[in-house]
C-alpha cells in the first residue's frame, strides 16, 4: 500500500508581500507613535497649565491676605510727612509703570509678615510687589525699610511666573477711580484707598487666564479737610 504524498509549498513569501507587510507595520507603528506623542504633549500641557494656575492662586491668596492685614496710623497718631521731615512709617503707595512690562509697583504696611523660626514681628512690615520679565515678585521688610526700589527688588522673591499683567485700580470713599496712590501726598489729602480692584493676567502657551477680585481695606484714613 502506497503512502499518500504530502506536497510541500517551497515557494515562501514574495518580495512584494514582504514589502507590503513592512509598510503596513510602519503605518501601524507610526500611528501609535504619533498618538502616544500627542497624548504625552497634551498631558504635559495640562500639567504645565495646572502648575501655573496653582502658582497664580497661591499668589492671589497671598496678596489678598497681605491687603486684609493692611495697617496705617489714623489721626491724631498720624502726622503728615512735612510735619516730621520724612515719609510715614506706615503707608500705602502704588504707581503704574508704563514700560515693556506695564504693571503696578505696590508698597504698603501690613501685619501679614512672613516670619521664620523666631523671626516674628509684632509691628507691621513693608510689603512690596512688582512685576519684572513676566515674573511677579514679593518683598517683605521690617523697619527700617530698604531705602531704594533696587535694594528691595534684590531682596524680593518670585511668587508667580507667566504673568502678562499685574494691575490695581484704587477707589476713594466717593468711588473715584485712580491708577496710583500715595497716602503721604496732599494730592490724596493724606488718605488711604477705601477699596481696590486687583487684576492678574497669565499667559499659558497660546491661552490667557485672568484673575480679578475687589478688596476693601481693613483700615481707612479719611481725607484731611
DRENLUMTI-50387 format. One line per field, with one value per atom (N, C-alpha, C): residue number from 1; chain; atom name; x, y, z. Coordinates in pm, whole numbers, plus 50000, padded with zeros to 5 digits. Last residue first. Layout:
N
num = [NUM|...]
chaine = [A|...]
atome = [CA|...]
X = [X|...]
Y = [Y|...]
Z = [Z|...]
***
This chain:
225
num = [225|225|225|224|224|224|223|223|223|222|222|222|221|221|221|220|220|220|219|219|219|218|218|218|217|217|217|216|216|216|215|215|215|214|214|214|213|213|213|212|212|212|211|211|211|210|210|210|209|209|209|208|208|208|207|207|207|206|206|206|205|205|205|204|204|204|203|203|203|202|202|202|201|201|201|200|200|200|199|199|199|198|198|198|197|197|197|196|196|196|195|195|195|194|194|194|193|193|193|192|192|192|191|191|191|190|190|190|189|189|189|188|188|188|187|187|187|186|186|186|185|185|185|184|184|184|183|183|183|182|182|182|181|181|181|180|180|180|179|179|179|178|178|178|177|177|177|176|176|176|175|175|175|174|174|174|173|173|173|172|172|172|171|171|171|170|170|170|169|169|169|168|168|168|167|167|167|166|166|166|165|165|165|164|164|164|163|163|163|162|162|162|161|161|161|160|160|160|159|159|159|158|158|158|157|157|157|156|156|156|155|155|155|154|154|154|153|153|153|152|152|152|151|151|151|150|150|150|149|149|149|148|148|148|147|147|147|146|146|146|145|145|145|144|144|144|143|143|143|142|142|142|141|141|141|140|140|140|139|139|139|138|138|138|137|137|137|136|136|136|135|135|135|134|134|134|133|133|133|132|132|132|131|131|131|130|130|130|129|129|129|128|128|128|127|127|127|126|126|126|125|125|125|124|124|124|123|123|123|122|122|122|121|121|121|120|120|120|119|119|119|118|118|118|117|117|117|116|116|116|115|115|115|114|114|114|113|113|113|112|112|112|111|111|111|110|110|110|109|109|109|108|108|108|107|107|107|106|106|106|105|105|105|104|104|104|103|103|103|102|102|102|101|101|101|100|100|100|99|99|99|98|98|98|97|97|97|96|96|96|95|95|95|94|94|94|93|93|93|92|92|92|91|91|91|90|90|90|89|89|89|88|88|88|87|87|87|86|86|86|85|85|85|84|84|84|83|83|83|82|82|82|81|81|81|80|80|80|79|79|79|78|78|78|77|77|77|76|76|76|75|75|75|74|74|74|73|73|73|72|72|72|71|71|71|70|70|70|69|69|69|68|68|68|67|67|67|66|66|66|65|65|65|64|64|64|63|63|63|62|62|62|61|61|61|60|60|60|59|59|59|58|58|58|57|57|57|56|56|56|55|55|55|54|54|54|53|53|53|52|52|52|51|51|51|50|50|50|49|49|49|48|48|48|47|47|47|46|46|46|45|45|45|44|44|44|43|43|43|42|42|42|41|41|41|40|40|40|39|39|39|38|38|38|37|37|37|36|36|36|35|35|35|34|34|34|33|33|33|32|32|32|31|31|31|30|30|30|29|29|29|28|28|28|27|27|27|26|26|26|25|25|25|24|24|24|23|23|23|22|22|22|21|21|21|20|20|20|19|19|19|18|18|18|17|17|17|16|16|16|15|15|15|14|14|14|13|13|13|12|12|12|11|11|11|10|10|10|9|9|9|8|8|8|7|7|7|6|6|6|5|5|5|4|4|4|3|3|3|2|2|2|1|1|1]
chaine = [A|A|A|A|A|A|A|A|A|A|A|A|A|A|A|A|A|A|A|A|A|A|A|A|A|A|A|A|A|A|A|A|A|A|A|A|A|A|A|A|A|A|A|A|A|A|A|A|A|A|A|A|A|A|A|A|A|A|A|A|A|A|A|A|A|A|A|A|A|A|A|A|A|A|A|A|A|A|A|A|A|A|A|A|A|A|A|A|A|A|A|A|A|A|A|A|A|A|A|A|A|A|A|A|A|A|A|A|A|A|A|A|A|A|A|A|A|A|A|A|A|A|A|A|A|A|A|A|A|A|A|A|A|A|A|A|A|A|A|A|A|A|A|A|A|A|A|A|A|A|A|A|A|A|A|A|A|A|A|A|A|A|A|A|A|A|A|A|A|A|A|A|A|A|A|A|A|A|A|A|A|A|A|A|A|A|A|A|A|A|A|A|A|A|A|A|A|A|A|A|A|A|A|A|A|A|A|A|A|A|A|A|A|A|A|A|A|A|A|A|A|A|A|A|A|A|A|A|A|A|A|A|A|A|A|A|A|A|A|A|A|A|A|A|A|A|A|A|A|A|A|A|A|A|A|A|A|A|A|A|A|A|A|A|A|A|A|A|A|A|A|A|A|A|A|A|A|A|A|A|A|A|A|A|A|A|A|A|A|A|A|A|A|A|A|A|A|A|A|A|A|A|A|A|A|A|A|A|A|A|A|A|A|A|A|A|A|A|A|A|A|A|A|A|A|A|A|A|A|A|A|A|A|A|A|A|A|A|A|A|A|A|A|A|A|A|A|A|A|A|A|A|A|A|A|A|A|A|A|A|A|A|A|A|A|A|A|A|A|A|A|A|A|A|A|A|A|A|A|A|A|A|A|A|A|A|A|A|A|A|A|A|A|A|A|A|A|A|A|A|A|A|A|A|A|A|A|A|A|A|A|A|A|A|A|A|A|A|A|A|A|A|A|A|A|A|A|A|A|A|A|A|A|A|A|A|A|A|A|A|A|A|A|A|A|A|A|A|A|A|A|A|A|A|A|A|A|A|A|A|A|A|A|A|A|A|A|A|A|A|A|A|A|A|A|A|A|A|A|A|A|A|A|A|A|A|A|A|A|A|A|A|A|A|A|A|A|A|A|A|A|A|A|A|A|A|A|A|A|A|A|A|A|A|A|A|A|A|A|A|A|A|A|A|A|A|A|A|A|A|A|A|A|A|A|A|A|A|A|A|A|A|A|A|A|A|A|A|A|A|A|A|A|A|A|A|A|A|A|A|A|A|A|A|A|A|A|A|A|A|A|A|A|A|A|A|A|A|A|A|A|A|A|A|A|A|A|A|A|A|A|A|A|A|A|A|A|A|A|A|A|A|A|A|A|A|A|A|A|A|A|A|A|A|A|A|A|A|A|A|A|A|A|A|A|A|A|A|A|A|A|A|A|A|A|A|A|A|A|A|A|A|A|A|A|A|A|A|A|A|A|A|A|A|A|A|A|A|A|A|A|A|A|A|A|A|A|A|A|A|A|A|A|A|A]
atome = [N|CA|C|N|CA|C|N|CA|C|N|CA|C|N|CA|C|N|CA|C|N|CA|C|N|CA|C|N|CA|C|N|CA|C|N|CA|C|N|CA|C|N|CA|C|N|CA|C|N|CA|C|N|CA|C|N|CA|C|N|CA|C|N|CA|C|N|CA|C|N|CA|C|N|CA|C|N|CA|C|N|CA|C|N|CA|C|N|CA|C|N|CA|C|N|CA|C|N|CA|C|N|CA|C|N|CA|C|N|CA|C|N|CA|C|N|CA|C|N|CA|C|N|CA|C|N|CA|C|N|CA|C|N|CA|C|N|CA|C|N|CA|C|N|CA|C|N|CA|C|N|CA|C|N|CA|C|N|CA|C|N|CA|C|N|CA|C|N|CA|C|N|CA|C|N|CA|C|N|CA|C|N|CA|C|N|CA|C|N|CA|C|N|CA|C|N|CA|C|N|CA|C|N|CA|C|N|CA|C|N|CA|C|N|CA|C|N|CA|C|N|CA|C|N|CA|C|N|CA|C|N|CA|C|N|CA|C|N|CA|C|N|CA|C|N|CA|C|N|CA|C|N|CA|C|N|CA|C|N|CA|C|N|CA|C|N|CA|C|N|CA|C|N|CA|C|N|CA|C|N|CA|C|N|CA|C|N|CA|C|N|CA|C|N|CA|C|N|CA|C|N|CA|C|N|CA|C|N|CA|C|N|CA|C|N|CA|C|N|CA|C|N|CA|C|N|CA|C|N|CA|C|N|CA|C|N|CA|C|N|CA|C|N|CA|C|N|CA|C|N|CA|C|N|CA|C|N|CA|C|N|CA|C|N|CA|C|N|CA|C|N|CA|C|N|CA|C|N|CA|C|N|CA|C|N|CA|C|N|CA|C|N|CA|C|N|CA|C|N|CA|C|N|CA|C|N|CA|C|N|CA|C|N|CA|C|N|CA|C|N|CA|C|N|CA|C|N|CA|C|N|CA|C|N|CA|C|N|CA|C|N|CA|C|N|CA|C|N|CA|C|N|CA|C|N|CA|C|N|CA|C|N|CA|C|N|CA|C|N|CA|C|N|CA|C|N|CA|C|N|CA|C|N|CA|C|N|CA|C|N|CA|C|N|CA|C|N|CA|C|N|CA|C|N|CA|C|N|CA|C|N|CA|C|N|CA|C|N|CA|C|N|CA|C|N|CA|C|N|CA|C|N|CA|C|N|CA|C|N|CA|C|N|CA|C|N|CA|C|N|CA|C|N|CA|C|N|CA|C|N|CA|C|N|CA|C|N|CA|C|N|CA|C|N|CA|C|N|CA|C|N|CA|C|N|CA|C|N|CA|C|N|CA|C|N|CA|C|N|CA|C|N|CA|C|N|CA|C|N|CA|C|N|CA|C|N|CA|C|N|CA|C|N|CA|C|N|CA|C|N|CA|C|N|CA|C|N|CA|C|N|CA|C|N|CA|C|N|CA|C|N|CA|C|N|CA|C|N|CA|C|N|CA|C|N|CA|C|N|CA|C|N|CA|C|N|CA|C|N|CA|C|N|CA|C|N|CA|C|N|CA|C|N|CA|C|N|CA|C|N|CA|C|N|CA|C|N|CA|C|N|CA|C|N|CA|C|N|CA|C|N|CA|C|N|CA|C|N|CA|C|N|CA|C|N|CA|C|N|CA|C|N|CA|C|N|CA|C|N|CA|C|N|CA|C|N|CA|C|N|CA|C|N|CA|C|N|CA|C|N|CA|C|N|CA|C|N|CA|C|N|CA|C|N|CA|C]
X = [49043|48960|49043|49192|49203|49122|49011|49078|49082|49058|48979|49064|49194|49218|49149|49103|49081|49103|49163|49185|49174|49105|49050|49064|48992|49099|49041|48831|48811|48915|48891|48930|48902|48803|48796|48820|48970|48896|48897|49065|49023|48944|49260|49212|49178|49264|49252|49194|49468|49380|49381|49520|49532|49428|49716|49594|49624|49935|49859|49729|50105|50114|50039|49954|49992|49987|49969|49972|50026|49751|49856|49854|49679|49657|49777|49516|49635|49600|49391|49381|49516|49196|49321|49298|49071|49044|49177|49002|49078|49036|48884|48892|48967|48994|48882|48869|49338|49227|49116|49398|49431|49316|49497|49405|49462|49616|49674|49583|49505|49467|49502|49616|49512|49464|49793|49704|49587|49958|49847|49747|50063|50058|49936|50085|50157|50153|49963|49892|49963|49924|50029|49962|49857|49816|49939|49705|49819|49768|49473|49569|49695|49142|49280|49369|48803|48900|49038|48573|48654|48767|48421|48428|48492|48455|48349|48344|48675|48546|48428|48860|48846|48706|49021|48899|48898|49248|49218|49097|49354|49281|49231|49641|49544|49480|49794|49740|49641|49998|49966|49922|50027|49980|49949|50147|50149|50113|50328|50235|50250|50488|50395|50290|50498|50556|50446|50510|50428|50495|50696|50581|50492|51039|50933|50819|51133|51130|51017|51368|51234|51245|51603|51567|51430|51617|51721|51689|51408|51396|51497|51518|51401|51384|51718|51754|51639|51559|51657|51699|51415|51344|51440|51588|51560|51483|51603|51579|51536|51436|51537|51502|51304|51289|51407|51402|51391|51394|51118|51167|51307|51120|51090|51161|50972|51084|51039|50930|50874|50985|50827|50927|50858|50756|50707|50825|50700|50786|50717|50614|50566|50647|50750|50753|50709|50783|50670|50675|50989|51009|50909|50845|50964|50983|50635|50643|50767|50609|50641|50653|50539|50510|50553|50607|50646|50619|50534|50512|50533|50689|50657|50645|50517|50634|50591|50385|50372|50507|50497|50460|50454|50590|50465|50419|50741|50727|50591|50963|50823|50813|51174|51168|51022|51210|51177|51166|51100|51161|51114|51010|51057|51127|50729|50848|50884|50575|50610|50740|50328|50470|50494|50084|50097|50242|50039|50073|50096|50180|50082|50133|50213|50250|50138|50307|50218|50263|50350|50415|50314|50372|50285|50366|50366|50452|50370|50198|50187|50294|50297|50247|50239|50409|50325|50264|50700|50605|50525|50798|50774|50678|50610|50729|50697|50462|50428|50557|50376|50496|50467|50168|50177|50304|50208|50213|50217|50140|50140|50148|50126|50180|50179|50054|50005|50048|50214|50171|50107|50410|50300|50229|50597|50641|50538|50596|50538|50596|50895|50772|50724|51004|51026|50893|50938|51051|51080|50723|50838|50954|50540|50549|50672|50539|50604|50616|50391|50536|50605|50151|50191|50343|50085|50140|50185|49853|49916|49960|49721|49854|49927|49458|49566|49707|49447|49457|49401|49598|49485|49506|49839|49801|49686|49768|49819|49774|49785|49778|49832|49641|49698|49682|49544|49614|49685|49445|49348|49410|49682|49597|49492|49776|49856|49769|49567|49599|49679|49589|49465|49490|49842|49819|49695|49795|49896|49871|49604|49570|49665|49761|49643|49601|49953|49994|49877|49791|49867|49909|49699|49602|49671|49939|49859|49759|50018|50102|50021|49806|49824|49912|49854|49731|49739|50096|50093|49969|50011|50115|50111|49822|49780|49881|49988|49881|49835|50149|50209|50104|49957|50035|50098|49868|49773|49848|50106|50041|49945|50152|50249|50188|49925|49942|50039|49978|49857|49869|50210|50215|50095|50107|50204|50216|49936|49881|49975|50113|50010|49952|50254|50324|50225|50057|50115|50188|50013|49902|49955|50261|50206|50089|50285|50384|50325|50067|50078|50173|50136|50010|50014|50377|50376|50250|50288|50377|50383|50126|50070|50156|50312|50195|50137|50487|50535|50422|50322|50375|50425|50284|50169|50215|50548|50477|50360|50594|50676|50608|50403|50396|50474|50502|50369|50355|50745|50744|50612|50651|50736|50734|50513|50441|50521|50725|50614|50538|50877|50933|50825|50677|50739|50791|50736|50679|50753|50730|50755|50686|50751|50752|50787|50721|50854|50865|50485|50497|50631|50472|50525|50542|50244|50304|50345|50275|50243|50318|50132|50242|50194|50027|49993|50107|50195|50161|50128|50064|50145|50096|50084|50000|50088]
Y = [61742|61856|61984|61454|61566|61684|61156|61273|61384|60878|60971|61088|60567|60702|60802|60247|60354|60489|59904|60034|60142|59697|59691|59822|59757|59758|59765|59537|59654|59649|59425|59413|59544|59221|59351|59330|59042|59047|59190|58822|58956|58949|58664|58660|58803|58505|58631|58606|58351|58333|58461|58263|58360|58332|58055|58088|58193|57950|58047|58088|57913|57881|57988|58118|57977|57926|58415|58355|58213|58591|58493|58454|58881|58809|58720|59011|58938|58861|59283|59205|59141|59426|59359|59273|59723|59610|59555|59853|59843|59720|60106|59969|59969|60341|60279|60132|60435|60387|60326|60706|60576|60531|61058|60946|60816|61299|61210|61093|61411|61465|61368|61340|61249|61290|61551|61525|61434|61532|61626|61608|61203|61313|61402|60965|61078|61202|60777|60818|60931|60762|60797|60854|60577|60626|60659|60523|60531|60583|60529|60428|60431|60568|60614|60497|60681|60579|60640|60742|60793|60696|60671|60578|60640|60818|60863|60781|60709|60686|60732|60592|60664|60641|60313|60393|60464|60183|60227|60320|59897|60023|60058|59717|59750|59884|59444|59580|59597|59271|59282|59426|59059|59187|59173|58817|58920|59057|58582|58692|58798|58354|58368|58474|58290|58308|58323|58405|58357|58390|58479|58403|58352|58550|58525|58443|58789|58652|58633|59059|59002|58862|59191|59113|59047|59337|59236|59145|59516|59413|59301|59681|59599|59485|59803|59723|59630|59938|59840|59747|60116|60004|59897|60206|60218|60096|60148|60285|60294|59901|59936|60069|60015|59954|59987|59938|60038|59972|59719|59856|59856|59442|59503|59639|59344|59409|59467|59154|59164|59217|59124|59154|59178|58932|58984|59005|58936|58923|58983|58774|58858|58829|58784|58716|58815|58918|58825|58738|59100|58992|58879|59184|59200|59078|59353|59258|59288|59369|59427|59315|59456|59373|59446|59455|59514|59414|59555|59455|59521|59631|59680|59561|59528|59536|59591|59611|59590|59598|59427|59551|59526|59196|59239|59371|58942|59084|59114|58677|58718|58864|58464|58595|58638|58214|58314|58455|58076|58048|58147|58346|58208|58189|58546|58523|58375|58746|58604|58583|58972|58943|58793|59121|58990|58958|59372|59278|59137|59618|59515|59429|59889|59825|59733|59881|59917|59844|59918|59915|59957|59816|59833|59819|59886|59867|59903|59734|59820|59784|59739|59676|59779|59655|59752|59686|59590|59517|59619|59819|59697|59605|60067|60028|59900|60238|60210|60188|60159|60184|60143|60299|60220|60259|60281|60355|60255|60327|60245|60335|60302|60370|60275|60364|60290|60368|60325|60398|60304|60400|60315|60389|60596|60458|60360|60855|60785|60645|61028|60955|60883|61328|61205|61131|61559|61562|61434|61605|61540|61519|61745|61777|61714|61642|61773|61814|61408|61398|61533|61431|61449|61451|61179|61313|61322|60991|61019|61164|61006|60948|60985|61099|61200|61141|60971|61087|61050|60645|60736|60857|60454|60534|60626|60134|60271|60345|59809|59894|60033|59512|59646|59727|59262|59295|59430|59241|59228|59257|59244|59363|59359|58982|59100|59225|58831|58820|58941|58904|58935|58931|58794|58938|58981|58519|58590|58741|58461|58441|58520|58509|58590|58581|58304|58445|58536|58076|58099|58245|58113|58107|58134|58100|58223|58226|57835|57947|58075|57707|57688|57798|57783|57829|57813|57646|57792|57848|57377|57432|57584|57353|57332|57394|57390|57485|57475|57162|57295|57401|56959|56968|57107|57013|57019|57035|56968|57099|57117|56698|56797|56936|56590|56572|56675|56659|56712|56702|56507|56653|56718|56248|56297|56449|56241|56221|56276|56273|56376|56366|56031|56159|56273|55839|55850|55983|55902|55903|55920|55861|55996|56008|55580|55676|55816|55467|55451|55555|55542|55588|55580|55401|55547|55606|55135|55189|55341|55124|55096|55158|55181|55268|55251|54964|55100|55198|54747|54759|54902|54809|54806|54822|54782|54910|54917|54510|54612|54747|54400|54374|54478|54488|54530|54511|54349|54496|54550|54084|54129|54282|54084|54056|54105|54134|54230|54211|53902|54031|54136|53628|53706|53837|53357|53490|53558|53008|53114|53244|52764|52895|53007|52509|52566|52707|52330|52454|52519|51982|52094|52215|51730|51831|51952|51404|51538|51640|51105|51203|51341|50819|50940|51040|50504|50615|50738|50209|50330|50437|49881|50000|50124]
Z = [55587|55545|55532|55465|55556|55504|55410|55357|55463|55639|55559|55511|55627|55677|55585|55716|55618|55684|55726|55791|55684|55553|55689|55766|55216|55315|55456|55007|55093|55204|54687|54828|54899|54412|54478|54628|54146|54271|54325|53887|53927|54056|53646|53784|53825|53333|53407|53546|53094|53208|53291|52755|52863|52971|52530|52605|52711|52411|52333|52402|52705|52562|52483|52907|52910|52767|53085|52952|52966|53313|53286|53139|53489|53363|53336|53765|53722|53595|53941|53818|53786|54199|54161|54038|54321|54231|54183|54652|54529|54449|54884|54835|54702|54983|55053|55013|55026|54943|55030|55262|55205|55115|55260|55285|55229|55215|55316|55353|54991|55121|55233|54760|54811|54950|54741|54628|54669|54955|54968|54854|55041|54946|54971|55166|55226|55139|55014|55136|55210|54687|54783|54906|54389|54520|54603|54062|54152|54285|53923|53882|53968|54059|54043|54001|54078|54037|54013|54343|54232|54204|54560|54447|54323|54781|54690|54562|54900|54967|54881|54609|54735|54792|54465|54477|54612|54218|54355|54355|54053|54041|54180|53948|54051|54019|53775|53776|53890|53584|53727|53748|53306|53359|53508|53254|53149|53205|53412|53440|53331|53434|53320|53344|53794|53662|53557|54130|54018|53885|54315|54364|54251|54384|54285|54346|54636|54588|54487|54715|54694|54632|54725|54844|54832|54496|54518|54636|54537|54434|54455|54733|54766|54665|54587|54702|54741|54403|54356|54469|54562|54499|54450|54870|54727|54675|55149|55103|54957|55348|55247|55181|55669|55538|55447|56002|55895|55756|55970|55985|56047|55741|55869|55879|55437|55506|55639|55165|55300|55390|54822|54924|55058|54538|54666|54760|54181|54300|54422|53885|53994|54119|53565|53695|53802|53327|53340|53466|53385|53289|53310|53687|53604|53516|53913|53802|53717|54273|54142|54039|54611|54494|54367|54951|54823|54711|55277|55174|55038|55580|55445|55349|55882|55796|55661|56208|56063|55992|56500|56433|56283|56591|56650|56591|56400|56427|56488|56436|56437|56478|56407|56341|56327|56495|56597|56539|56198|56328|56431|55993|56002|56136|55881|55962|55966|55685|55680|55755|55797|55780|55781|55792|55731|55699|55872|55977|55922|55650|55683|55798|55425|55551|55597|55075|55185|55311|54733|54863|54970|54399|54515|54643|54064|54179|54301|53798|53915|54016|53451|53573|53685|53144|53213|53336|53033|53116|53195|52907|52830|52904|53087|53014|52937|53290|53150|53071|53602|53523|53379|53846|53723|53649|54203|54077|53961|54553|54432|54310|54907|54790|54670|55235|55118|54995|55562|55443|55342|55838|55790|55677|55867|55890|55837|55621|55735|55747|55520|55494|55618|55693|55617|55602|55843|55751|55676|56005|56067|55970|55856|55998|56064|55609|55623|55770|55651|55631|55649|55920|55781|55768|56155|56132|55987|56337|56208|56200|56583|56576|56447|56591|56597|56591|56257|56347|56485|56215|56199|56290|56039|56156|56120|55892|55886|56011|55751|55870|55838|55611|55595|55722|55590|55715|55705|55341|55450|55586|55198|55196|55308|55249|55286|55296|55141|55283|55330|54873|54946|55096|54821|54806|54885|54865|54943|54939|54670|54812|54901|54445|54470|54616|54473|54473|54506|54451|54574|54586|54190|54300|54434|54051|54048|54163|54099|54142|54152|53970|54113|54172|53709|53773|53925|53669|53662|53730|53698|53784|53786|53492|53631|53728|53271|53298|53443|53295|53299|53333|53269|53393|53407|53009|53120|53252|52867|52862|52978|52921|52965|52968|52790|52935|52991|52528|52592|52744|52493|52481|52547|52522|52619|52613|52298|52432|52538|52089|52110|52250|52125|52134|52160|52080|52214|52232|51807|51904|52045|51692|51692|51790|51741|51791|51801|51605|51751|51810|51344|51402|51554|51318|51307|51369|51338|51441|51437|51103|51236|51346|50901|50920|51059|50939|50953|50978|50878|51014|51040|50606|50697|50842|50512|50501|50597|50562|50628|50625|50390|50534|50613|50142|50189|50339|50136|50135|50186|50131|50242|50251|49886|50011|50132|49710|49719|49849|49734|49776|49794|49862|49754|49810|50078|50053|49939|49951|50051|50015|49789|49725|49823|49864|49883|49827|50001|49924|49956|49962|50041|49952|49962|49878|49964|50050|50102|50021|49925|49917|49965|50102|50029|50032|50049|50138|50055|49903|49891|49988|50000|50000|50000]
***
